[in-house]
């Protein structure tokens, strides 16, 4: 079922309730410690790349686009095996792909550890298995697609750190897997929140994530 149909109808009903009752969207963000394992910048490469999946890529992209040092955030698909997947293919939940975001950043401004901290703190709920909010299916799973052994070490270490600290009431189910390929999504998915700020799905599910980023990480927000 496409997000444009059933989930948007859910958001429409909830959004209407927000307008009529004055209620505010649920606060899903948590305050988490910084990672203890760092990834050192590569002197020969001024920019680095990270790939994250955490539900609908619209909100994940919007969060990372508002972080200082991030040069680009592109919505796309990772984790599957077929070439050139389309949104319609991925939305069936049978391709193995997850809606993902490729983040190109300047590690002298923002570290990979800080990106991990933001990802787990405000971008998604890492305890939800194969879903986020109103979106269900393996294409909405939580995953970190690492590019290097250092990224793998940092991501696995941070999950262990958060688990030991009992940062969440339920187990973290985020996959940590190697990045094999990333395919950019269709043009109409790029910068979706910026182009559709008043869409009720965005208002209820994604705009709060950016607001939480601004509140919890003012030093990183732009």
C-alpha positions, 0 to 999 in steps of 0.5 A: 500500500503506497504512502500516498494512499492509506498512510496519508489518509491516517495522517489526514485524520490525525492532522484534522484532530490536531487542528480541531483539538489543539493537540500536538504530535507525539514527542518521539525524540529522546536525549542520547549520549554521544558515541564513544567510538569516533571515525577519524576524517580521511585526510585525502578525502575532504568529504565523506558519505553515510547511508541511513534508513529509518522509515519514509525517506522524506523525513530522514532527508529533511533532518540531515539537510538541516545539519551543519556540514552536510553538503547533500542528502539524497533520498533513494534505495539501498539493501536490495539486489535488483538493479535500478529499483523504482518506487513502485517496486520498492513499495511492494516490500518484496525487493529487499530495498529500504527507503534510504538517504545518502548523506555527503558531509564534511567530517571537519564540521560534523562527525560520523558519530554526530550523524549517528547520534542525530539518527538515533535521537530524532530521525526515527525510532530504532525499536520499531521492526520493519515499520515507522509510524504509519508506514509498514513493511521491510522497505521502512526498516531501520538500517545503517549501511556502512561504507568502511570498517570504521563506520561499521565499528562506530555503528556497532559500538554505538548500538552496544553503548545505547543498549548498555545504557538502556536508552530505549524501553525496547531492543534496538532492531537497527540493521548494520550491514555493508553498503552494496549499492545506492540508487537515487529515488525519483526526482519528485521524492527529492527535497519532498518536505521543502516542496510540500511543507503543508502536506499533513503527512509531513506536518504530523510525521516529519516536521516534528523531527526537524523541530526536535533536531533544532531543540536538541542539537542547536549547535548542529542545526542550520 
